[in-house]
Amino acid sequence: MKRWFSGLLAAVMVLLLLPASASGEDPKYYVSLDSTATSAEVNKPVSVALFMGQDPGDLAYNTFFFQFSYDAEKLDFANAAIGNSSETPAIINDNSDAGLLTIGGYGEPRSDSSIMLNFTVKAAGEATVNLVKAQMDVRANAAKDAQTASVPAGQSNTVTILCGGFPVVLPDCATGAAYVTENGDYTFTADPGYNYDFSATVDNEKVDIINNDDGSYTIENVTGKLVISANSTPTVKTYAVTVTGDGYGDVSAPTPAKHGRNYTFTVTQAANYDYAVAVTVNGQPVTCTVSSSGRLYTYTIPAASVTGPVVITVKKAPQSGTTQIVLTGSGTADVWGDVTSYTVKSGEAFTFGISHQEGFDYTITVMAGEKTLTLQRNENASTYTIPGGYIKGGIIMVSITKTAQLAMTVNAAEYVKLINGNAVWLITAVPETKLPATKSLYYGDTAMFWSEKYEAYAWLLVDKGTAAGIAAAAKSAISVKGNSTVSVSYSGDVNGTGHIDINDAQYIYDLYNAKHSALDMEKFLRCDVNGDREVNVEDVRMVVSLLLR
């Protein structure tokens, strides 16, 4: 109460300094939330207080209307009381399915400065109560829209309660939840580009921290208050730089490379020689920016790609009527004949083979200087050909990357139909192992969407096949790449205008009645508002319900 009135007094003093025309004739109302406790045991009561204030003059109002969102999985609403009395508000509407509580009243003038919301804790975890709408007014304004009550600076419209768990203290360099459930595992993250010296205690007893090697850390089986400390200033990770190839002596490459920083090296090309440069980071090929001044070529690996050891391969060959073809990368061990360098006659096609190992994917990139060439995969699916038109002398670099296939569960379900009768299929993919913090799933070259409703990565396809066939084809098209995933919003704003209105309901209606002719991926995914993996009338009803709320 003291914090509330201190904040309110400050706000009042500011308003009193304004001219009368600025403050207006109507009183201004202020609200904030506070809690009787920051933690509570399961099956025990906990209360949240709504405090009200007014400027200028004494608090006086006739109407009030407040809406609260709360974590219905953790809290059961019990009752509400006005002030310190047993009087209950005239309007109490608890929509526990949505975690939305409405409190309101009207009638004779009131001056009560608080409303107490009483809950019972029913499950462990972090529970929040949030004031999402606040209106107060006097009888004289009954013909107008009710005034919005604001939250003063220094006060809050949110209360967080730790239910059946324990608080967590984190250093500034780490990110994670503010609580951990009893006997649960706690995972926090830190910038993967830095080295840290973390330690942790549970109820002042030191416990082990597991480094997951992806920027995340885990403490298992937490049984009390968890305190995580950073014992020193984090240092930027550095990576070894290796230069290989017969052009090694023409390369100037500083070492080490620093995580998340541009890395630059140079190649001084000798006269009458052709050069080819290939760069990998963590075994994956990366594209450099290149500039030149005379025979000095400067290569820069962009900062976002500097995430692991750097290998620079520089091939150097005399200019002649032949072309040198060099195979590099983690997949070269599976090349037929175990040969990684060939000299071929310019103008003639070159074919090589790969023994594809089960459970692995192979990515092949062909570069002639800074130009990417199109590789032809032959009918037997094990041999590849560089057409003779590309073989014009110099050096061609063939990068073969071998990566283990991702173990995941992929399902396909008919989502909705389009105007032409084609079915839109919902693809959901769930990795069997946790992905690194810097990675996500891609369908081809495009990041899949993350759906909290499905707890899976999501994608939509227009296809006339069967569920089993579509799922199998989708699985082969999904891979792990950089983290560019966008989460599907299930707010009800399906058309993405920034607010919910009746047009969002119309968009869904038109979709399940096959009025759409073309796929709009993100909008279509948003239409499954209730998360049942199909678009139907229930999703319209949910949007309408959101409008009414």
Secondary structure, DSSP 4 states (H G I P E B T S, - for coil): -HHHHHHHHHHHHHHHTS-HHHH-SS-EEEEEEEES-SEE-TT-EEEEEEEEEEESSS--BSEEEEEEEE-TTTEEEEEEEETTSS---SEEEEETTTTEEEEEE-SS-B---EEEEEEEE-SSEEEEEEEEEEEEE-GGGTTSPPEEPBPPTT--SEEEEEESEEEEE--TTEE--SEEETTEEEEEEE-TTEE--EEEEETTEEE--EE-SSSEEEEEEE-S-EEEEE-S--EE-EE-EEEESTTGGGEE--S-EETTS-EEEEEEPPTTEEEEEEEEETTEE-PPEEEEETTEEEEEE-GGG-SS-EEEEEEEEE-SSEEEEEEESTTGGGBGGG--EEEEETTS-EEEEB-PPTTEEEEEEEEETTEEEPPEEPTTSSEEEE-GGG--SEEEEEEEEEEEPPPEEEEEEEEEE-TTSPEEEEEEEEESSPPPTTEEEEETTEEPEEETTTTEEEEEEEE-S-HHHHHHHHHHHEEEEES---BPP-SS-TT-SSS--HHHHHHHHHHHTT---S--HHHHHHT-TT-SSS-SHHHHHHHHHHHH-
